[in-house]
Amino acid sequence: MSKTWEHYQEAVRHHERAAYHYKEATKYDAAEEHEKAAHHAYLAQGHNQDATHHDTEAARLHAERFDSPSTPASEQGAKEKSVA
């Protein structure tokens, strides 16, 4: 499996964990257990940061692979004319 897909999968896992912790934080906040709510909110925020990191790395790797600096169309046209 490519590194790009590994990063995408890790991002998905972290997004899921963040969603879980946000949901738990909401439950504890409603029950007025603010310390537990704050703890889950803190964990969720950490997972969001990790997910963002993995999303960014996957996008960077994707760009390196598919958006590599290729010869612009204007230069290709000039090369084709000079060969002809």
Summary of the structure (lengths in Angstrom):
residues: 84
radius of gyration: 22.4
end to end distance: 43.2
largest distance: 78.4
contacts: 212
relative contact order: 0.15
helix: 86%
strand: 0%
